[in-house]
Amino acid sequence: MQHKILINMVTGLLAFSLFVFGLSMMLGGNDRYVHTVLQFYALDNAMSQMLAAQLLGGVIIIISASLVYQQPASKKVALFGVTALSILFLITLLGDARWINALGGFPVIGSGQGIIKYFALLPVVVYLFLRDKFTAYQHQWLNFFPVALVLVWIGSMKFFEFEAKGIETLLTHSPLMSWMYDVLSLQMASNLIGIYDLFFAGLLAFAIAQQSLLLLRAAVFGCGAVFIVTQTFLFTTPGALSATTLLTGTGQFIIKDIWFICNLLIITWLMHSQQQTNQPHSSEAVAV
């Protein structure tokens, strides 16, 4: 894979997902999402929910456009815009609304499942715009972190009854996943998914640590399957898409998994490039 192709793929996926996400927010696709943010920052009395959604959605669309236009000024907008957007939402993890208090709060996540996905954006923009600040090996670990975070954290939740019930609608209507309920109970199907997530997150870590391209391919295939199959839920889950807002809250949650695909593409290209050039990763800085 040529480096320019990688950059175009990652930039395109990121820009597309942010554009659709921002537009759906402007159209009122997830009022509760905006309300929670306003409450956390004590702005719910300062502006209306509709105005906040339109402003936030508009900013996200501007950020998506800045990713496409490869000019020095637009690159700065993209870098700082994505970073600020991610931090804006990630900080709300400190609020009680993100956790299931009835089950003990942290680390049992509720709406926080969608928020931790913003961690995926940070290493992507670092790679796109600050590549020379880190070695290739460091970039691999930076992009590994969000993938492992979501697979290990949300994967671990699959062993709990509330999460098994939470994914039932997604799986029931999926031609790729519904067969699990024909052979397994609701909880056993969820457990199997959890084991799968944990295994491939661990395999990805081992592949990066060993710089094994063979293991990496297996790990990326396994991890990537999670995020690609998730995108099919947009079209199979009732209510994920909307004729008036493009995406609903469910659809917005699902489309964020595109960001993890970007993480995996970067990891794969970097290791493949290193294997070809036989550059060391432990003591020397590797240009990327």
C-alpha positions as CSV (number, residue, x, y, z in Angstrom):
1,M,0.0,0.0,0.0
2,Q,1.5,3.4,-1.0
3,H,1.6,5.9,1.8
4,K,-0.4,8.4,-0.2
5,I,-3.2,5.8,-0.6
6,L,-3.2,5.2,3.1
7,I,-3.4,8.9,3.9
8,N,-6.3,9.3,1.4
9,M,-8.2,6.3,2.8
10,V,-7.8,7.4,6.4
11,T,-8.7,11.0,5.6
12,G,-11.6,10.0,3.5
13,L,-13.1,7.7,6.1
14,L,-12.6,10.2,8.9
15,A,-14.1,13.1,6.9
16,F,-17.1,11.0,5.7
17,S,-17.9,9.8,9.2
18,L,-17.6,13.2,10.7
19,F,-19.7,14.9,8.0
20,V,-22.6,12.4,8.4
21,F,-22.3,12.6,12.2
22,G,-22.3,16.4,12.2
23,L,-25.1,16.7,9.7
24,S,-27.3,14.3,11.6
25,M,-26.6,16.2,14.8
26,M,-27.6,19.5,13.1
27,L,-30.8,17.9,12.0
28,G,-31.7,16.8,15.6
29,G,-30.6,13.1,15.3
30,N,-29.7,12.7,19.0
31,D,-31.3,15.3,21.3
32,R,-30.3,13.4,24.5
33,Y,-26.7,13.4,23.4
34,V,-26.6,17.2,23.2
35,H,-28.7,17.6,26.3
36,T,-26.2,15.5,28.3
37,V,-23.3,17.7,27.1
38,L,-25.1,20.9,27.9
39,Q,-25.9,19.7,31.4
40,F,-22.4,18.6,32.1
41,Y,-20.9,22.0,31.1
42,A,-23.8,23.8,32.9
43,L,-24.9,25.4,29.6
44,D,-28.4,24.0,29.6
45,N,-29.9,27.3,30.7
46,A,-27.6,29.4,28.5
47,M,-28.7,28.1,25.1
48,S,-31.4,25.9,23.7
49,Q,-30.8,22.3,22.9
50,M,-31.6,23.0,19.2
51,L,-29.1,25.8,18.9
52,A,-26.4,23.8,20.6
53,A,-27.0,20.8,18.3
54,Q,-26.8,23.1,15.2
55,L,-23.7,24.8,16.4
56,L,-21.9,21.6,17.4
57,G,-23.0,19.8,14.2
58,G,-21.9,22.8,12.1
59,V,-18.5,22.8,13.7
60,I,-18.1,19.1,13.1
61,I,-19.0,19.6,9.4
62,I,-16.4,22.3,9.1
63,I,-13.8,20.0,10.7
64,S,-14.7,17.3,8.2
65,A,-14.3,19.7,5.3
66,S,-10.9,20.9,6.6
67,L,-9.7,17.3,6.5
68,V,-10.4,17.1,2.8
69,Y,-8.7,20.4,1.8
70,Q,-4.9,19.7,2.2
71,Q,-3.8,23.3,2.7
72,P,-1.7,24.5,5.6
73,A,-4.5,26.5,7.2
74,S,-7.0,23.7,6.8
75,K,-4.6,21.2,8.3
76,K,-4.4,23.3,11.5
77,V,-8.1,23.5,11.6
78,A,-8.4,19.8,11.3
79,L,-5.8,19.0,13.9
80,F,-7.0,21.4,16.5
81,G,-10.7,20.9,15.6
82,V,-10.6,17.1,16.0
83,T,-8.5,17.3,19.1
84,A,-10.8,19.9,20.7
85,L,-13.9,17.9,19.7
86,S,-12.5,14.7,21.2
87,I,-11.6,16.4,24.5
88,L,-14.9,18.1,24.7
89,F,-16.7,14.8,24.8
90,L,-14.1,12.8,26.6
91,I,-14.2,15.1,29.6
92,T,-17.9,14.3,30.0
93,L,-16.9,10.9,31.1
94,L,-16.4,12.5,34.5
95,G,-20.1,13.0,34.7
96,D,-22.4,10.5,36.4
97,A,-24.7,10.5,33.4
98,R,-22.1,8.4,31.5
99,W,-22.2,5.5,33.9
100,I,-24.9,3.0,35.0
101,N,-25.2,4.1,38.6
102,A,-27.7,1.3,39.3
103,L,-24.9,-1.2,38.7
104,G,-22.3,0.7,40.6
105,G,-21.2,3.4,38.2
106,F,-17.6,3.4,37.0
107,P,-16.4,1.2,35.3
108,V,-19.9,-0.1,34.3
109,I,-20.5,2.2,31.3
110,G,-23.8,3.3,29.8
111,S,-23.8,6.2,27.4
112,G,-20.0,6.3,28.0
113,Q,-19.7,3.5,25.5
114,G,-20.1,6.0,22.7
115,I,-17.9,8.6,24.4
116,I,-14.8,6.4,24.8
117,K,-14.8,6.0,21.0
118,Y,-13.5,9.6,20.7
119,F,-10.1,8.2,21.9
120,A,-9.8,6.7,18.4
121,L,-9.6,10.2,16.8
122,L,-6.6,11.5,18.6
123,P,-3.9,9.1,17.3
124,V,-5.3,9.4,13.8
125,V,-4.9,13.1,13.6
126,V,-1.5,12.8,15.3
127,Y,-0.4,10.5,12.5
128,L,-2.0,12.6,9.8
129,F,-0.5,15.9,10.9
130,L,2.3,15.2,13.4
131,R,3.9,12.1,12.0
132,D,7.5,13.2,12.6
133,K,6.9,13.8,16.3
134,F,6.8,10.0,17.0
135,T,8.5,6.9,15.7
136,A,6.6,4.4,13.6
137,Y,6.7,2.0,16.6
138,Q,5.2,4.6,18.9
139,H,2.5,5.4,16.3
140,Q,1.5,1.7,16.3
141,W,1.0,1.7,20.0
142,L,-0.8,5.1,20.0
143,N,-3.3,3.7,17.5
144,F,-3.5,0.4,19.3
145,F,-4.7,2.0,22.5
146,P,-8.2,3.1,21.4
147,V,-8.8,-0.2,19.6
148,A,-7.8,-2.2,22.8
149,L,-9.8,0.2,25.0
150,V,-13.1,-0.4,23.2
151,L,-12.6,-4.1,22.7
152,V,-11.4,-4.9,26.2
153,W,-13.8,-2.5,28.0
154,I,-16.9,-3.0,26.1
155,G,-16.0,-6.6,25.4
156,S,-15.7,-7.2,29.1
157,M,-19.2,-5.8,29.5
158,K,-20.5,-8.6,27.3
159,F,-20.3,-11.0,30.3
160,F,-23.0,-9.0,32.1
161,E,-26.7,-9.5,31.6
162,F,-27.5,-5.8,31.0
163,E,-25.0,-5.7,28.0
164,A,-26.3,-9.0,26.7
165,K,-29.8,-7.6,26.5
166,G,-28.4,-4.3,25.2
167,I,-27.0,-5.8,22.0
168,E,-30.0,-8.1,21.4
169,T,-31.7,-5.8,19.0
170,L,-28.5,-5.3,17.0
171,L,-27.9,-9.0,16.7
172,T,-31.5,-10.2,16.2
173,H,-31.9,-8.1,13.0
174,S,-28.4,-8.8,11.6
175,P,-28.2,-11.5,8.9
176,L,-24.5,-11.9,9.9
177,M,-25.1,-12.3,13.6
178,S,-28.7,-13.5,14.2
179,W,-27.7,-17.2,13.8
180,M,-26.0,-17.0,17.2
181,Y,-29.4,-17.0,18.9
182,D,-30.4,-20.1,17.1
183,V,-27.6,-22.1,18.7
184,L,-26.8,-20.1,21.9
185,S,-28.7,-18.5,24.7
186,L,-28.8,-14.7,24.9
187,Q,-26.1,-14.6,27.5
188,M,-23.9,-17.3,25.9
189,A,-24.0,-15.4,22.6
190,S,-22.9,-12.2,24.4
191,N,-20.2,-14.1,26.2
192,L,-18.8,-15.5,23.0
193,I,-18.6,-12.0,21.5
194,G,-16.8,-10.9,24.6
195,I,-14.2,-13.7,24.4
196,Y,-13.7,-12.9,20.7
197,D,-13.1,-9.2,21.5
198,L,-10.6,-9.9,24.3
199,F,-8.7,-12.5,22.3
200,F,-8.1,-10.3,19.2
201,A,-7.3,-7.3,21.3
202,G,-4.6,-9.4,23.1
203,L,-3.4,-10.8,19.8
204,L,-3.0,-7.3,18.3
205,A,-0.9,-6.3,21.3
206,F,1.3,-9.3,21.0
207,A,1.7,-8.8,17.2
208,I,2.8,-5.2,17.7
209,A,5.2,-6.1,20.6
210,Q,6.8,-8.9,18.5
211,Q,6.6,-6.9,15.3
212,S,5.1,-10.0,13.7
213,L,3.4,-9.2,10.4
214,L,1.8,-12.7,10.2
215,L,0.2,-12.3,13.6
216,L,-0.7,-8.7,12.8
217,R,-2.7,-9.8,9.7
218,A,-4.7,-12.2,11.8
219,A,-5.2,-9.7,14.6
220,V,-6.3,-6.9,12.2
221,F,-8.6,-9.3,10.4
222,G,-10.2,-10.2,13.7
223,C,-10.4,-6.7,15.1
224,G,-11.4,-5.2,11.8
225,A,-14.3,-7.7,11.4
226,V,-15.8,-6.3,14.6
227,F,-15.9,-2.7,13.3
228,I,-16.9,-3.6,9.7
229,V,-19.8,-5.9,10.9
230,T,-20.8,-3.1,13.2
231,Q,-21.3,-0.8,10.2
232,T,-23.8,-3.2,8.7
233,F,-26.0,-2.6,11.7
234,L,-26.7,0.8,10.3
235,F,-28.8,-0.9,7.6
236,T,-30.2,-3.8,9.6
237,T,-31.1,-2.3,12.9
238,P,-34.5,-0.7,13.0
239,G,-34.2,3.0,13.8
240,A,-30.5,3.4,13.1
241,L,-31.2,5.5,10.0
242,S,-33.7,8.2,9.7
243,A,-35.3,9.9,6.7
244,T,-35.3,13.3,8.5
245,T,-32.0,13.2,10.5
246,L,-29.9,10.6,8.5
247,L,-28.8,9.0,11.7
248,T,-30.5,8.5,15.1
249,G,-28.6,8.1,18.4
250,T,-28.1,4.5,17.5
251,G,-26.7,5.3,14.1
252,Q,-24.4,7.9,15.5
253,F,-23.0,5.3,18.0
254,I,-22.5,2.8,15.2
255,I,-20.8,5.1,12.6
256,K,-18.0,6.0,15.1
257,D,-16.5,2.5,14.7
258,I,-15.2,3.8,11.3
259,W,-12.5,5.6,13.4
260,F,-11.2,2.3,14.7
261,I,-10.8,1.1,11.1
262,C,-8.6,4.1,10.6
263,N,-6.5,3.1,13.6
264,L,-6.1,-0.4,12.2
265,L,-5.1,0.8,8.7
266,I,-2.3,3.0,10.2
267,I,-1.0,0.1,12.4
268,T,-1.0,-2.3,9.4
269,W,0.8,0.1,7.0
270,L,3.4,1.1,9.5
271,M,4.4,-2.4,10.4
272,H,4.3,-3.5,6.8
273,S,6.6,-0.6,5.9
274,Q,9.0,-1.4,8.6
275,Q,9.2,-5.1,7.6
276,Q,10.1,-4.0,4.1
277,T,12.8,-1.6,5.1
278,N,14.0,-3.7,8.1
279,Q,14.3,-0.6,10.2
280,P,14.7,-1.1,14.0
281,H,12.0,0.1,16.3
282,S,13.5,-0.1,19.7
283,S,16.4,2.4,19.9
284,E,16.2,4.5,16.8
285,A,13.5,6.9,15.7
286,V,11.9,5.7,12.5
287,A,10.6,8.2,10.1
288,V,7.1,7.7,8.9
